[in-house]
Structure formats: C-alpha cells, structure tokens
Amino acid sequence: MPVDLTLYVREGCHLCADMEQALRECISEVQFEIHRVPIENNAELERAYGTKVPVLVCGDQEICHYFLDKQALLRHLN
C-alpha cells in the first residue's frame, strides 16, 4: 500500500516544481502518493512553512525541505 506524502508548495515557486518533478521520478522506485498543498491564503501553513517551501512531510514528520533528499525519503519509506 502506498504511503501518503504531503508536499507543501507556493504557486509559481521553481524549487517547488523541481521537488515535485523529482518526487514523480522516484515513484517507480518506491510506492507513495503525493498530495500537493499550496500554502497561500492559509495563515497557519504560511507560519509553519512560509520560508521553507517546498516542504515534504509524512503525517507530522518533515522529511526534507527546499530540495528532495532522496536518501531521507527512502529511509522514511523503508
């Protein structure tokens, strides 16, 4: 069963687009689903992730931010 990952992003952010693309390239290696959540217009998400986007989390555990840390992702999924 695939693991649900949440990717907090800001629309128009090139780092966010890069991380999302890198994640999609990893799907063939490990099973997970990506739930993309824009943080704009959400004060709570802006406070939590505003300066760190993109942020990849699973549940309440942050896996990485700014760039995909593939090793951290694989450790988390295994």
MODELLER restraints for C-alpha pairs under 7 A, 6 or more apart:
rsr = mdl.restraints
at = mdl.atoms
rsr.add(forms.Gaussian(group=physical.xy_distance, feature=features.Distance(at['CA:2:A'], at['CA:31:A']), mean=4.76, stdev=0.5))
rsr.add(forms.Gaussian(group=physical.xy_distance, feature=features.Distance(at['CA:2:A'], at['CA:32:A']), mean=4.31, stdev=0.5))
rsr.add(forms.Gaussian(group=physical.xy_distance, feature=features.Distance(at['CA:2:A'], at['CA:33:A']), mean=6.21, stdev=0.5))
rsr.add(forms.Gaussian(group=physical.xy_distance, feature=features.Distance(at['CA:3:A'], at['CA:31:A']), mean=6.65, stdev=0.5))
rsr.add(forms.Gaussian(group=physical.xy_distance, feature=features.Distance(at['CA:3:A'], at['CA:32:A']), mean=4.46, stdev=0.5))
rsr.add(forms.Gaussian(group=physical.xy_distance, feature=features.Distance(at['CA:3:A'], at['CA:33:A']), mean=6.09, stdev=0.5))
rsr.add(forms.Gaussian(group=physical.xy_distance, feature=features.Distance(at['CA:4:A'], at['CA:32:A']), mean=5.77, stdev=0.5))
rsr.add(forms.Gaussian(group=physical.xy_distance, feature=features.Distance(at['CA:4:A'], at['CA:33:A']), mean=4.91, stdev=0.5))
rsr.add(forms.Gaussian(group=physical.xy_distance, feature=features.Distance(at['CA:4:A'], at['CA:34:A']), mean=6.25, stdev=0.5))
rsr.add(forms.Gaussian(group=physical.xy_distance, feature=features.Distance(at['CA:4:A'], at['CA:58:A']), mean=6.61, stdev=0.5))
rsr.add(forms.Gaussian(group=physical.xy_distance, feature=features.Distance(at['CA:5:A'], at['CA:32:A']), mean=6.76, stdev=0.5))
rsr.add(forms.Gaussian(group=physical.xy_distance, feature=features.Distance(at['CA:5:A'], at['CA:33:A']), mean=5.90, stdev=0.5))
rsr.add(forms.Gaussian(group=physical.xy_distance, feature=features.Distance(at['CA:5:A'], at['CA:34:A']), mean=4.98, stdev=0.5))
rsr.add(forms.Gaussian(group=physical.xy_distance, feature=features.Distance(at['CA:5:A'], at['CA:35:A']), mean=6.07, stdev=0.5))
rsr.add(forms.Gaussian(group=physical.xy_distance, feature=features.Distance(at['CA:5:A'], at['CA:56:A']), mean=6.92, stdev=0.5))
rsr.add(forms.Gaussian(group=physical.xy_distance, feature=features.Distance(at['CA:5:A'], at['CA:57:A']), mean=5.84, stdev=0.5))
rsr.add(forms.Gaussian(group=physical.xy_distance, feature=features.Distance(at['CA:5:A'], at['CA:58:A']), mean=4.86, stdev=0.5))
rsr.add(forms.Gaussian(group=physical.xy_distance, feature=features.Distance(at['CA:6:A'], at['CA:34:A']), mean=5.77, stdev=0.5))
rsr.add(forms.Gaussian(group=physical.xy_distance, feature=features.Distance(at['CA:6:A'], at['CA:35:A']), mean=4.71, stdev=0.5))
rsr.add(forms.Gaussian(group=physical.xy_distance, feature=features.Distance(at['CA:6:A'], at['CA:36:A']), mean=5.97, stdev=0.5))
rsr.add(forms.Gaussian(group=physical.xy_distance, feature=features.Distance(at['CA:6:A'], at['CA:37:A']), mean=6.95, stdev=0.5))
rsr.add(forms.Gaussian(group=physical.xy_distance, feature=features.Distance(at['CA:6:A'], at['CA:56:A']), mean=5.79, stdev=0.5))
rsr.add(forms.Gaussian(group=physical.xy_distance, feature=features.Distance(at['CA:6:A'], at['CA:57:A']), mean=5.24, stdev=0.5))
rsr.add(forms.Gaussian(group=physical.xy_distance, feature=features.Distance(at['CA:6:A'], at['CA:58:A']), mean=6.16, stdev=0.5))
rsr.add(forms.Gaussian(group=physical.xy_distance, feature=features.Distance(at['CA:7:A'], at['CA:34:A']), mean=6.69, stdev=0.5))
rsr.add(forms.Gaussian(group=physical.xy_distance, feature=features.Distance(at['CA:7:A'], at['CA:35:A']), mean=6.03, stdev=0.5))
rsr.add(forms.Gaussian(group=physical.xy_distance, feature=features.Distance(at['CA:7:A'], at['CA:36:A']), mean=4.86, stdev=0.5))
rsr.add(forms.Gaussian(group=physical.xy_distance, feature=features.Distance(at['CA:7:A'], at['CA:37:A']), mean=6.00, stdev=0.5))
rsr.add(forms.Gaussian(group=physical.xy_distance, feature=features.Distance(at['CA:7:A'], at['CA:54:A']), mean=6.67, stdev=0.5))
rsr.add(forms.Gaussian(group=physical.xy_distance, feature=features.Distance(at['CA:7:A'], at['CA:55:A']), mean=5.67, stdev=0.5))
rsr.add(forms.Gaussian(group=physical.xy_distance, feature=features.Distance(at['CA:7:A'], at['CA:56:A']), mean=4.60, stdev=0.5))
rsr.add(forms.Gaussian(group=physical.xy_distance, feature=features.Distance(at['CA:7:A'], at['CA:57:A']), mean=6.48, stdev=0.5))
rsr.add(forms.Gaussian(group=physical.xy_distance, feature=features.Distance(at['CA:8:A'], at['CA:36:A']), mean=6.14, stdev=0.5))
rsr.add(forms.Gaussian(group=physical.xy_distance, feature=features.Distance(at['CA:8:A'], at['CA:37:A']), mean=4.84, stdev=0.5))
rsr.add(forms.Gaussian(group=physical.xy_distance, feature=features.Distance(at['CA:8:A'], at['CA:38:A']), mean=5.81, stdev=0.5))
rsr.add(forms.Gaussian(group=physical.xy_distance, feature=features.Distance(at['CA:8:A'], at['CA:39:A']), mean=6.39, stdev=0.5))
rsr.add(forms.Gaussian(group=physical.xy_distance, feature=features.Distance(at['CA:8:A'], at['CA:53:A']), mean=6.39, stdev=0.5))
rsr.add(forms.Gaussian(group=physical.xy_distance, feature=features.Distance(at['CA:8:A'], at['CA:54:A']), mean=5.54, stdev=0.5))
rsr.add(forms.Gaussian(group=physical.xy_distance, feature=features.Distance(at['CA:8:A'], at['CA:55:A']), mean=5.12, stdev=0.5))
rsr.add(forms.Gaussian(group=physical.xy_distance, feature=features.Distance(at['CA:8:A'], at['CA:56:A']), mean=6.47, stdev=0.5))
rsr.add(forms.Gaussian(group=physical.xy_distance, feature=features.Distance(at['CA:9:A'], at['CA:16:A']), mean=5.63, stdev=0.5))
rsr.add(forms.Gaussian(group=physical.xy_distance, feature=features.Distance(at['CA:9:A'], at['CA:36:A']), mean=7.00, stdev=0.5))
rsr.add(forms.Gaussian(group=physical.xy_distance, feature=features.Distance(at['CA:9:A'], at['CA:37:A']), mean=6.03, stdev=0.5))
rsr.add(forms.Gaussian(group=physical.xy_distance, feature=features.Distance(at['CA:9:A'], at['CA:38:A']), mean=4.79, stdev=0.5))
rsr.add(forms.Gaussian(group=physical.xy_distance, feature=features.Distance(at['CA:9:A'], at['CA:39:A']), mean=6.04, stdev=0.5))
rsr.add(forms.Gaussian(group=physical.xy_distance, feature=features.Distance(at['CA:9:A'], at['CA:53:A']), mean=5.54, stdev=0.5))
rsr.add(forms.Gaussian(group=physical.xy_distance, feature=features.Distance(at['CA:9:A'], at['CA:54:A']), mean=4.91, stdev=0.5))
rsr.add(forms.Gaussian(group=physical.xy_distance, feature=features.Distance(at['CA:9:A'], at['CA:55:A']), mean=6.95, stdev=0.5))
rsr.add(forms.Gaussian(group=physical.xy_distance, feature=features.Distance(at['CA:10:A'], at['CA:16:A']), mean=6.90, stdev=0.5))
rsr.add(forms.Gaussian(group=physical.xy_distance, feature=features.Distance(at['CA:10:A'], at['CA:38:A']), mean=5.35, stdev=0.5))
rsr.add(forms.Gaussian(group=physical.xy_distance, feature=features.Distance(at['CA:10:A'], at['CA:39:A']), mean=5.86, stdev=0.5))
rsr.add(forms.Gaussian(group=physical.xy_distance, feature=features.Distance(at['CA:10:A'], at['CA:40:A']), mean=6.46, stdev=0.5))
rsr.add(forms.Gaussian(group=physical.xy_distance, feature=features.Distance(at['CA:10:A'], at['CA:53:A']), mean=6.74, stdev=0.5))
rsr.add(forms.Gaussian(group=physical.xy_distance, feature=features.Distance(at['CA:11:A'], at['CA:38:A']), mean=6.56, stdev=0.5))
rsr.add(forms.Gaussian(group=physical.xy_distance, feature=features.Distance(at['CA:15:A'], at['CA:54:A']), mean=6.57, stdev=0.5))
rsr.add(forms.Gaussian(group=physical.xy_distance, feature=features.Distance(at['CA:15:A'], at['CA:66:A']), mean=6.37, stdev=0.5))
rsr.add(forms.Gaussian(group=physical.xy_distance, feature=features.Distance(at['CA:15:A'], at['CA:67:A']), mean=6.97, stdev=0.5))
rsr.add(forms.Gaussian(group=physical.xy_distance, feature=features.Distance(at['CA:16:A'], at['CA:53:A']), mean=6.73, stdev=0.5))
rsr.add(forms.Gaussian(group=physical.xy_distance, feature=features.Distance(at['CA:16:A'], at['CA:54:A']), mean=4.88, stdev=0.5))
rsr.add(forms.Gaussian(group=physical.xy_distance, feature=features.Distance(at['CA:19:A'], at['CA:67:A']), mean=5.85, stdev=0.5))
rsr.add(forms.Gaussian(group=physical.xy_distance, feature=features.Distance(at['CA:19:A'], at['CA:68:A']), mean=5.55, stdev=0.5))
rsr.add(forms.Gaussian(group=physical.xy_distance, feature=features.Distance(at['CA:22:A'], at['CA:68:A']), mean=6.85, stdev=0.5))
rsr.add(forms.Gaussian(group=physical.xy_distance, feature=features.Distance(at['CA:39:A'], at['CA:45:A']), mean=5.39, stdev=0.5))
rsr.add(forms.Gaussian(group=physical.xy_distance, feature=features.Distance(at['CA:39:A'], at['CA:46:A']), mean=5.75, stdev=0.5))
rsr.add(forms.Gaussian(group=physical.xy_distance, feature=features.Distance(at['CA:40:A'], at['CA:46:A']), mean=6.77, stdev=0.5))
rsr.add(forms.Gaussian(group=physical.xy_distance, feature=features.Distance(at['CA:52:A'], at['CA:65:A']), mean=6.13, stdev=0.5))
rsr.add(forms.Gaussian(group=physical.xy_distance, feature=features.Distance(at['CA:52:A'], at['CA:66:A']), mean=6.30, stdev=0.5))
rsr.add(forms.Gaussian(group=physical.xy_distance, feature=features.Distance(at['CA:53:A'], at['CA:65:A']), mean=6.29, stdev=0.5))
rsr.add(forms.Gaussian(group=physical.xy_distance, feature=features.Distance(at['CA:53:A'], at['CA:66:A']), mean=5.86, stdev=0.5))
rsr.add(forms.Gaussian(group=physical.xy_distance, feature=features.Distance(at['CA:54:A'], at['CA:65:A']), mean=5.46, stdev=0.5))
rsr.add(forms.Gaussian(group=physical.xy_distance, feature=features.Distance(at['CA:54:A'], at['CA:66:A']), mean=5.19, stdev=0.5))
rsr.add(forms.Gaussian(group=physical.xy_distance, feature=features.Distance(at['CA:55:A'], at['CA:64:A']), mean=6.03, stdev=0.5))
rsr.add(forms.Gaussian(group=physical.xy_distance, feature=features.Distance(at['CA:55:A'], at['CA:65:A']), mean=4.24, stdev=0.5))
rsr.add(forms.Gaussian(group=physical.xy_distance, feature=features.Distance(at['CA:55:A'], at['CA:66:A']), mean=6.57, stdev=0.5))
rsr.add(forms.Gaussian(group=physical.xy_distance, feature=features.Distance(at['CA:56:A'], at['CA:62:A']), mean=6.05, stdev=0.5))
rsr.add(forms.Gaussian(group=physical.xy_distance, feature=features.Distance(at['CA:56:A'], at['CA:63:A']), mean=5.56, stdev=0.5))
rsr.add(forms.Gaussian(group=physical.xy_distance, feature=features.Distance(at['CA:56:A'], at['CA:64:A']), mean=5.45, stdev=0.5))
rsr.add(forms.Gaussian(group=physical.xy_distance, feature=features.Distance(at['CA:56:A'], at['CA:65:A']), mean=6.07, stdev=0.5))
rsr.add(forms.Gaussian(group=physical.xy_distance, feature=features.Distance(at['CA:57:A'], at['CA:63:A']), mean=5.29, stdev=0.5))
rsr.add(forms.Gaussian(group=physical.xy_distance, feature=features.Distance(at['CA:63:A'], at['CA:72:A']), mean=6.25, stdev=0.5))
rsr.add(forms.Gaussian(group=physical.xy_distance, feature=features.Distance(at['CA:63:A'], at['CA:73:A']), mean=6.31, stdev=0.5))
